[in-house]
Amino acid sequence: MGTKPSDDALLVARWTARAALPIFLLTYLASSVYRLTPNDVTRALLRQRRQWGLAFALAHSIHLVALLINITLYRPRPLLSLAGGAFAYLFVYLMAITSTDGWKRRLGLRWKQLHSTGMHLTWAVFLVGYGSRAFHADPAYHLEGRIFAPLLLAALAIRLWAKFGRGRRAQPV
């Protein structure tokens, strides 16, 4: 007895989101962990942040394909319920496209604003998605929500601590 294609499509969508989250967190936290604990490992993480961000964009693109298959073929959803995620994807792709040094120079301060907004919007979509699972009607969702939502909140706390707290020791490379 095999699984239904709709279950397979949903499973792929769930696992690609789970796989993309740690890559996102590495990108999201790179400069903050370097500020808090400047060393060779955190410096290397910061220097490779662009590659981590592009890896996230790729992983999340695979997630998008799985979601589109699921939504189009098996579980249609109201367009309004997809708006937040679509808006976040727009930023993910804008960040990927503008991740080169040339775009960074061309956009100047707007580059930082774009990437900061995109990172926080993506963080918020992950938080809403996993936070809602923590209290979902189906208890099967609780564990991932109760693990990943606090992890996302901890990542935000680290960023805030690095920016406003004691984390002013080292500036990003």
Helices and strands as residue ranges (DSSP letters): H 5-36, H 40-47, H 49-69, I 70-74, H 79-97, H 101-107, H 109-133, G 139-141, H 142-164
